[in-house]
Amino acid sequence: MKTNNKEQGQKGEDIAIKYLKKLKYKILERNYAKKTGEIDIIAKDKEIVVFIEVKARKSDNYGNPSDAVNTAKQKNIIKTALLYQSINKLNNTQFRFDIVEVFMHKKDKINHLINAFWID
């Protein structure tokens, strides 16, 4: 059965959440969406709030999954994260931006890029 990109994305996020929970991350939000953009997963790693973009791929045909998180995508994630931080009054909270790559064609292998990008 062929899956579409949305189904593949959801499956990739499910795999990423399972992986993050094994690492003792606390999942705060999933598919957090505002006008500024969407963040796939917002989690807590000890005291750090982590904004996570998940990229799942079924082949290597288009390069590394993280390559799809270009500058424009990063800016939207950052804007949305700053809005989340403001709404939830997390002024003194440390945060970071991660990318979780899920290689579905390699038995759901995961590559977790910690501090994948940051605010300029």
N, C-alpha and C positions, 0 to 999 in steps of 0.2 A: 504494500500500500504506500502510495506516495504522500508525503506530508508537505504542507505549505510552510512558508516562512514563519507565520505566526505560531503554528503548532510546533515547529522546530524550536522557535524561540522559547515557548512555554516549557517544552521538554528540557531544553538547555538550562533554563532557570531552575526547574525542579532538581536537576542534577547538581547545579551549583549550590542550591540551598542545603541539600543533603550533605554535600562536602563541607560547607561552612559550619553547619551544626556539629559535624564531627570535630571541627576545630574549636568548638565551644563558642561560636559567634551566636549572639542573640539577634534573631531576625525582628526588625522593628516595622518595616514596611516592604511591600512588594508592588511593583508597577506604580510607584508614586508619580502621579502626573499633574502638572500645572501648565499654564499657558507657556511658560518658559521651556518646557520639555518634560521628559520622563526619566526616572531613575529606576532601573530594574529591581535593585535590592538596596535597602538601607538596613544596616546591621550594626551591632556593637561588638567590637573586639576589645574586651576588657573595658577600659574607659574611653576608647576612641570610637567615634561614630564614623562608619565606613560607607561611602557611596559607591555602589558596585554596578558596573556595566557588564552584562553577560553577553558573550558572543559565541554562538554554537555553529559548528560547521560539520557537514557530512563528507567533505573532501578537502584536499589541499589545493584545488584548482584556482582559488582566489587569494592565495597567500595566507598569512596568519590571520586568525579571526580579529586580533587586536588592531590590525591595520585598518579595519572599518571604523575605528574610533578616531576619526580625524579631528582637526582643530575645531571645526564648527560644532561637531558632536560634543567635544569636550567643553566648549563654551556653554552650550545648552545645559549640560549636566551640572557645570559649576553654578550657573544662574539658578537652576532649580534647587541645588544643594544649599545655596545661600538663602533662598526663600524658605526652605525647610528649616534651616537653622534659625532664621528670624521668627517664623511662626511658632516654633517650639521653644523659643527663648533659650537657645543653646550658646549664648554669647561666650562663655568661658570653657566651652567644650572643644577638645582637640578633634579634628576630623581629617580624613584622607580619601583619596580616590583610587579605587582598585579596578582592574579588569579581570574577569574570570573567563578564560577561553575553554570551551568544551569541544573536544574532538570526538564527535559521535561515531565516526568511522574507525576510531582506534579504541574501541571498548570504553567509550565515555571518558577518555583520558582528560585530565584537567591541568591547565597551566594557570596559576594564580599570580598575576602581576600586582604586587603590593606597591602602593605609591606610583601607579602607572602614569599619572599626570598630576599637575598641581596648579594652583592659582598663580598667575604671573604677577 
